[in-house]
């Protein structure tokens, strides 16, 4: 394997309007690459697609949750106690199983040269 190829992990971020129905829409992606010390998140809320669920969804609430996840990814002080933890711990916390309106898929591995580029690629493929 060439020296510039690194391993990474990613998870898809989902909005699950009614947890008991297990229906969801992909809204974002989280990528973690230990070798590059990279933890990135990208998201987009498509209000029309969410409205198709027929369930009232508080878009501001969803946006605030995702902004909090972004602060955790950045390791920001505004990310609370979780935001101050080591990068790999923050990634595991963000991708842990949860039964809330914002969830993540299982994590998936891959190989890449540039984690920021792969974040954009996965985002385009699974979210847009």
C-alpha positions in Angstrom: 0.0 0.0 0.0 1.4 3.4 -0.9 2.5 5.6 2.0 -0.1 8.3 1.3 -3.0 5.9 1.7 -4.5 5.8 5.2 -7.4 4.1 6.8 -10.5 5.9 7.9 -14.0 5.2 9.4 -17.2 6.9 8.6 -20.9 6.8 9.7 -24.0 8.3 8.2 -26.0 10.7 10.3 -29.7 10.1 10.2 -32.8 11.9 11.3 -35.4 9.4 12.7 -38.7 11.3 13.1 -40.5 8.4 14.8 -38.0 6.1 16.4 -40.6 3.3 16.8 -41.1 3.2 13.0 -37.4 3.0 12.2 -37.8 5.3 9.2 -35.0 7.7 8.6 -33.4 10.2 6.2 -29.7 10.7 5.8 -28.6 14.2 6.7 -24.9 14.0 7.2 -21.6 12.1 7.5 -18.8 11.8 10.1 -15.3 10.8 9.0 -12.5 9.8 11.4 -8.9 9.2 10.2 -6.6 8.6 13.1 -3.4 8.8 11.1 -4.3 12.3 9.9 -5.7 13.3 13.2 -8.9 14.2 11.4 -12.5 14.2 12.6 -14.9 15.9 10.3 -18.7 16.3 9.9 -20.8 17.5 7.0 -24.6 17.8 7.1 -27.5 19.2 5.2 -31.2 19.3 6.2 -33.6 18.9 3.4 -36.8 20.3 4.9 -39.0 19.1 2.0 -37.7 15.5 2.3 -38.3 15.6 6.1 -41.8 16.9 5.5 -42.6 13.8 3.5 -42.7 11.8 6.7 -45.9 13.5 7.6 -44.7 14.0 11.1 -44.1 17.5 12.4 -40.4 17.9 12.8 -38.7 20.8 14.6 -36.0 21.8 12.1 -34.5 24.3 14.6 -34.1 21.5 17.1 -32.4 19.2 14.5 -30.1 22.0 13.4 -29.1 22.7 17.0 -28.3 19.0 17.6 -26.2 18.9 14.5 -24.4 22.1 15.4 -23.6 20.5 18.8 -22.2 17.4 17.0 -20.1 19.7 14.9 -18.7 21.4 18.1 -17.9 17.9 19.5 -16.1 17.0 16.2 -14.0 20.2 16.4 -13.0 19.5 20.0 -14.5 22.9 20.9 -14.9 24.0 24.5 -18.5 24.7 23.5 -18.8 21.0 22.8 -19.1 20.4 26.5 -17.4 17.6 28.4 -17.5 15.3 25.3 -15.9 18.0 23.2 -12.9 18.0 25.5 -12.2 14.3 25.1 -9.6 12.7 22.8 -10.6 12.6 19.1 -11.2 8.8 18.9 -13.4 8.9 22.0 -15.5 11.8 20.5 -15.9 9.8 17.3 -17.1 6.7 19.3 -19.5 8.8 21.3 -21.0 10.4 18.2 -21.4 7.0 16.5 -22.7 5.1 19.5 -26.2 3.5 19.2 -28.9 5.8 20.5 -32.7 5.9 20.3 -33.2 9.6 19.7 -34.3 11.6 16.7 -30.6 12.0 15.6 -28.7 8.7 15.1 -25.8 7.4 13.2 -25.4 4.3 11.1 -22.9 1.6 12.0 -19.3 2.6 11.3 -17.7 1.6 8.0 -14.0 1.4 7.2 -12.2 2.5 4.1 -8.9 3.7 2.6 -8.2 7.1 1.2 -5.5 9.7 0.7 -7.4 12.7 1.9 -10.1 12.4 4.6 -11.6 15.8 3.8 -12.1 14.7 0.2 -13.6 11.4 1.2 -16.0 13.2 3.6 -17.3 15.2 0.6 -17.5 12.1 -1.6 -19.5 10.1 0.9 -21.7 13.1 1.7 -22.5 13.5 -1.9 -23.2 9.8 -2.4 -25.4 9.2 0.7 -26.9 12.5 1.6 -27.4 14.7 -1.4 
